[in-house]
Amino acid sequence: MSTHVKVEEKLFQNRYRVDGGRPHIQIKDAEVCVSQCGTQPCTVCCPAGCYTQENNGRVVLITDGCLECGTCRIICDDFRNVTWEYPRGGYGVLFKFG
């Protein structure tokens, strides 16, 4: 008998230590997401679901739970509207291995 574990269940095992007031990712200009990007691929490509789209089209970023994979930097390359850096030491994602 084979047991399958969903990705969401594995991600739930990770922990995230929030660095209050110092997000390691920021949207430079929220208006660019609405007026120039239009499709907001970050809202579907981020594996941690850190980006969400509001009813008015604005993209909201909540970095809690970020996997630090850099997908948002790559997906937003056309507009370069994301500032991304690694969190300070001791903060960010804490992966559970095993």
N, C-alpha and C positions, 0 to 999 in steps of 0.2 A: 504494500500500500504506500503510495506516494503522498506526501503532504506538501501542499503549496502554500507559501507565505506571500501575502500581498505586499507590495512595495510600501503602502501606507503603514502596515504593521511594523515593518522594519524601521521606517523613518520615525515612528512613534518612540522607538527605543533610544534614539539620540536625545541628548539634552542640549540646551542652549543657555549660556550664561550671558545675560543682557548687560551691556555697558551703558548704563543709564545716561541719556543726554549726549552720547557720542556714537551715533549710527555710522557704521562702516560703509554704508551705501546710501546715496542720496540721489534724488531726481533733481537735476540742475534747474530745469524750467518746466513746471507742470503744464504750461500752455503749449509747449512743443508737442507733448503727447496727444493733445486734442487737435490742434490746428495743423500739424505737419505729419505726424505719424499715422494717425487715423485707425490703424488696425490693432494697435496695442498688443503685439505678440508677447510681450513680457508677461501679460496676464495669463497666458496659457503655457508658456515655455518654462517658467520658473518651477523647478521640481518641488520646492518648498511652499509654493503658493504665496509668496511674499507680496506679489503685485495683484491688486484687484481694481476693477473698473467700476466707478460709481455710475449712477443713472445719467449724470450730466456729461459723461464721457471722460471725466478726469481719472487719472491713474493714481491710486494710493499705494504707498510702499510702507510695509511694516516689516522691519528687518528681523524681528524675533523669529527664530527658527530657520534662519538662512543657513544653507548648506555650504556657502562660500565656494560654489562651483564656478562662478563667473559667467554663467549663461546669460545673465542680463546685460553684461558688457558686450558680449558677442552679438546678441539679438538686437541691441540698440546701436550697433556700429554705424549705421547710416546717419544717425542724428547725434551720436556721442552725447547723449543727454543723461548719462548715468555716471556719477562719481563713485568709484569702487576702490576700496583698499581692504587689506586684511584687518580684522579687529585687533585691538591691543592684546598683548600676551595675557592669557588667563581668561579671556572672554571669547564669545562666539560659540560655534558648534562643538560639542563634545561627543564624538562618535563612540558608539558601543560596538566593539568588535566581538564576534563569536555568537 
